[in-house]
Structure formats: C-alpha cells, structure tokens
Amino acid sequence: MKEKELLEYLIRILLERLNDLYDEAVGFDQFVFGERTAYVECLEIIQEHIDAEKYGLSFNIEGRYPV
C-alpha cells in the first residue's frame, strides 16, 4: 500500500469509527469518551500535517465531533 493510499485508508477508518460512536444507539461511558477523544486527536494531528482539503479534512474536526 502506498503512502497516499494508507493515509486515505486511515482517515476513512477514523471517520467511520467516529460516526459509529456518535450514533444515538451507542451508549456513552468513559471508554466511549476515550475512544472519541483518541480518534479526534489522531485526525487533528493528521490534519495539521497534510493538505487537509485534498484528503477531505478541511473542517473543524472537534466542532463536528465534540469531545
């Protein structure tokens, strides 16, 4: 897997997991809070080091996924 493909895959997986965790059916506890926080932090780190628009991350991540 090439670097660009790996980065796209990682971003897609993190966003999918976050969307799943913000689903109303998911209960909220400290573990879920920790997962949300970790995924948001990972995406924010990635966002700071890439062309965010090119990879679909040109939005306020914590605004969309508040922790």
N, CA and C atoms as an extended XYZ file, in Angstrom:
201
Properties=species:S:1:pos:R:3:atomname:S:1:resname:S:1:resid:I:1 pbc="F F F"
N         0.856       -1.175        0.000 N   MET     1
C         0.000        0.000        0.000 CA  MET     1
C         0.899        1.233        0.000 C   MET     1
N         0.612        2.146       -0.882 N   LYS     2
C         1.409        3.362       -0.988 CA  LYS     2
C         1.004        4.356        0.099 C   LYS     2
N         1.877        5.326        0.324 N   GLU     3
C         1.675        6.307        1.385 CA  GLU     3
C         0.323        7.020        1.268 C   GLU     3
N        -0.012        7.492        0.076 N   LYS     4
C        -1.273        8.211       -0.131 CA  LYS     4
C        -2.464        7.303        0.160 C   LYS     4
N        -2.398        6.061       -0.311 N   GLU     5
C        -3.492        5.114       -0.069 CA  GLU     5
C        -3.627        4.798        1.416 C   GLU     5
N        -2.494        4.659        2.093 N   LEU     6
C        -2.514        4.375        3.523 CA  LEU     6
C        -3.140        5.530        4.293 C   LEU     6
N        -2.766        6.740        3.942 N   LEU     7
C        -3.315        7.916        4.602 CA  LEU     7
C        -4.818        8.024        4.363 C   LEU     7
N        -5.255        7.816        3.142 N   GLU     8
C        -6.688        7.846        2.830 CA  GLU     8
C        -7.438        6.770        3.611 C   GLU     8
N        -6.856        5.576        3.693 N   TYR     9
C        -7.471        4.469        4.432 CA  TYR     9
C        -7.587        4.816        5.917 C   TYR     9
N        -6.520        5.328        6.495 N   LEU    10
C        -6.515        5.689        7.907 CA  LEU    10
C        -7.566        6.751        8.209 C   LEU    10
N        -7.635        7.777        7.391 N   ILE    11
C        -8.627        8.839        7.583 CA  ILE    11
C       -10.035        8.273        7.470 C   ILE    11
N       -10.271        7.441        6.470 N   ARG    12
C       -11.600        6.850        6.285 CA  ARG    12
C       -12.007        6.010        7.496 C   ARG    12
N       -11.096        5.188        7.997 N   ILE    13
C       -11.395        4.337        9.150 CA  ILE    13
C       -11.672        5.180       10.389 C   ILE    13
N       -10.863        6.191       10.642 N   LEU    14
C       -11.077        7.046       11.812 CA  LEU    14
C       -12.423        7.755       11.735 C   LEU    14
N       -12.776        8.268       10.560 N   LEU    15
C       -14.069        8.942       10.407 CA  LEU    15
C       -15.230        7.960       10.560 C   LEU    15
N       -15.093        6.758       10.022 N   GLU    16
C       -16.149        5.750       10.178 CA  GLU    16
C       -16.346        5.400       11.645 C   GLU    16
N       -15.244        5.204       12.363 N   ARG    17
C       -15.341        4.857       13.788 CA  ARG    17
C       -15.984        5.993       14.579 C   ARG    17
N       -15.601        7.224       14.265 N   LEU    18
C       -16.207        8.364       14.956 CA  LEU    18
C       -17.701        8.443       14.676 C   LEU    18
N       -18.088        8.281       13.433 N   ASN    19
C       -19.513        8.311       13.105 CA  ASN    19
C       -20.264        7.224       13.850 C   ASN    19
N       -19.672        6.044       13.956 N   ASP    20
C       -20.303        4.961       14.714 CA  ASP    20
C       -20.464        5.335       16.184 C   ASP    20
N       -19.456        5.988       16.751 N   LEU    21
C       -19.510        6.354       18.169 CA  LEU    21
C       -20.494        7.484       18.448 C   LEU    21
N       -20.823        8.262       17.447 N   TYR    22
C       -21.795        9.338       17.632 CA  TYR    22
C       -23.199        8.907       17.242 C   TYR    22
N       -23.361        7.659       16.875 N   ASP    23
C       -24.678        7.096       16.591 CA  ASP    23
C       -25.483        7.092       17.891 C   ASP    23
N       -26.735        7.456       17.818 N   GLU    24
C       -27.580        7.538       19.012 CA  GLU    24
C       -27.704        6.202       19.737 C   GLU    24
N       -27.538        5.099       19.028 N   ALA    25
C       -27.701        3.781       19.631 CA  ALA    25
C       -26.517        3.402       20.522 C   ALA    25
N       -25.402        4.100       20.378 N   VAL    26
C       -24.219        3.778       21.170 CA  VAL    26
C       -24.355        4.408       22.547 C   VAL    26
N       -24.207        3.597       23.575 N   GLY    27
C       -24.231        4.134       24.937 CA  GLY    27
C       -22.974        4.956       25.179 C   GLY    27
N       -23.025        5.804       26.184 N   PHE    28
C       -21.878        6.663       26.475 CA  PHE    28
C       -21.316        6.296       27.837 C   PHE    28
N       -20.028        6.006       27.868 N   ASP    29
C       -19.329        5.750       29.121 CA  ASP    29
C       -17.896        6.260       28.964 C   ASP    29
N       -17.075        6.041       29.954 N   GLN    30
C       -15.702        6.549       29.910 CA  GLN    30
C       -14.894        5.939       28.765 C   GLN    30
N       -15.175        4.675       28.444 N   PHE    31
C       -14.457        4.030       27.346 CA  PHE    31
C       -14.796        4.698       26.016 C   PHE    31
N       -16.077        4.934       25.781 N   VAL    32
C       -16.511        5.598       24.542 CA  VAL    32
C       -15.932        7.009       24.482 C   VAL    32
N       -15.931        7.714       25.608 N   PHE    33
C       -15.344        9.051       25.661 CA  PHE    33
C       -13.869        8.998       25.268 C   PHE    33
N       -13.150        8.015       25.787 N   GLY    34
C       -11.735        7.862       25.463 CA  GLY    34
C       -11.510        7.562       23.995 C   GLY    34
N       -12.355        6.703       23.437 N   GLU    35
C       -12.249        6.395       22.005 CA  GLU    35
C       -12.482        7.644       21.165 C   GLU    35
N       -13.545        8.371       21.478 N   ARG    36
C       -13.852        9.599       20.728 CA  ARG    36
C       -12.674       10.562       20.772 C   ARG    36
N       -12.161       10.771       21.977 N   THR    37
C       -11.058       11.707       22.157 CA  THR    37
C        -9.833       11.276       21.355 C   THR    37
N        -9.504       10.002       21.406 N   ALA    38
C        -8.332        9.494       20.688 CA  ALA    38
C        -8.488        9.655       19.179 C   ALA    38
N        -9.651        9.318       18.649 N   TYR    39
C        -9.873        9.432       17.206 CA  TYR    39
C        -9.825       10.888       16.754 C   TYR    39
N       -10.437       11.773       17.535 N   VAL    40
C       -10.416       13.200       17.195 CA  VAL    40
C        -8.982       13.723       17.217 C   VAL    40
N        -8.229       13.363       18.238 N   GLU    41
C        -6.836       13.804       18.332 CA  GLU    41
C        -6.014       13.293       17.148 C   GLU    41
N        -6.200       12.037       16.785 N   CYS    42
C        -5.479       11.475       15.633 CA  CYS    42
C        -5.791       12.252       14.362 C   CYS    42
N        -7.064       12.516       14.135 N   LEU    43
C        -7.453       13.255       12.930 CA  LEU    43
C        -6.897       14.674       12.941 C   LEU    43
N        -6.889       15.320       14.108 N   GLU    44
C        -6.353       16.678       14.187 CA  GLU    44
C        -4.848       16.697       13.915 C   GLU    44
N        -4.142       15.694       14.389 N   ILE    45
C        -2.702       15.604       14.114 CA  ILE    45
C        -2.466       15.408       12.619 C   ILE    45
N        -3.218       14.502       12.022 N   ILE    46
C        -3.098       14.273       10.578 CA  ILE    46
C        -3.420       15.556        9.822 C   ILE    46
N        -4.495       16.226       10.225 N   GLN    47
C        -4.953       17.442        9.551 CA  GLN    47
C        -3.865       18.520        9.534 C   GLN    47
N        -3.101       18.621       10.617 N   GLU    48
C        -2.058       19.643       10.718 CA  GLU    48
C        -0.878       19.387        9.782 C   GLU    48
N        -0.722       18.154        9.319 N   HIS    49
C         0.480       17.794        8.572 CA  HIS    49
C         0.243       17.410        7.116 C   HIS    49
N        -0.975       17.599        6.634 N   ILE    50
C        -1.287       17.250        5.245 CA  ILE    50
C        -2.042       18.392        4.581 C   ILE    50
N        -2.286       18.261        3.315 N   ASP    51
C        -3.182       19.163        2.597 CA  ASP    51
C        -4.601       18.711        2.947 C   ASP    51
N        -5.183       19.330        3.964 N   ALA    52
C        -6.462       18.879        4.520 CA  ALA    52
C        -7.575       18.841        3.481 C   ALA    52
N        -7.610       19.810        2.602 N   GLU    53
C        -8.666       19.842        1.589 CA  GLU    53
C        -8.544       18.652        0.637 C   GLU    53
N        -7.342       18.320        0.277 N   LYS    54
C        -7.093       17.204       -0.638 CA  LYS    54
C        -7.591       15.876       -0.059 C   LYS    54
N        -7.535       15.741        1.262 N   TYR    55
C        -7.921       14.491        1.915 CA  TYR    55
C        -9.283       14.561        2.605 C   TYR    55
N       -10.034       15.618        2.366 N   GLY    56
C       -11.379       15.716        2.921 CA  GLY    56
C       -11.431       16.061        4.394 C   GLY    56
N       -10.392       16.681        4.903 N   LEU    57
C       -10.362       17.055        6.318 CA  LEU    57
C       -10.341       18.569        6.520 C   LEU    57
N       -10.873       19.308        5.583 N   SER    58
C       -10.857       20.771        5.698 CA  SER    58
C       -12.099       21.258        6.439 C   SER    58
N       -12.254       20.772        7.655 N   PHE    59
C       -13.350       21.198        8.523 CA  PHE    59
C       -12.859       21.165        9.963 C   PHE    59
N       -13.606       21.786       10.847 N   ASN    60
C       -13.271       21.786       12.268 CA  ASN    60
C       -13.658       20.424       12.843 C   ASN    60
N       -12.675       19.581       13.052 N   ILE    61
C       -12.940       18.207       13.483 CA  ILE    61
C       -13.628       18.182       14.840 C   ILE    61
N       -13.103       18.928       15.797 N   GLU    62
C       -13.711       18.931       17.127 CA  GLU    62
C       -15.068       19.625       17.122 C   GLU    62
N       -15.299       20.498       16.163 N   GLY    63
C       -16.620       21.105       16.025 CA  GLY    63
C       -17.655       20.093       15.559 C   GLY    63
N       -17.253       19.224       14.652 N   ARG    64
C       -18.154       18.193       14.135 CA  ARG    64
C       -18.283       17.023       15.109 C   ARG    64
N       -17.182       16.718       15.797 N   TYR    65
C       -17.156       15.592       16.743 CA  TYR    65
C       -16.707       16.102       18.111 C   TYR    65
N       -17.581       16.795       18.825 N   PRO    66
C       -17.183       17.355       20.120 CA  PRO    66
C       -16.827       16.259       21.129 C   PRO    66
N       -15.800       16.527       21.914 N   VAL    67
C       -15.392       15.573       22.950 CA  VAL    67
C       -15.579       16.171       24.325 C   VAL    67
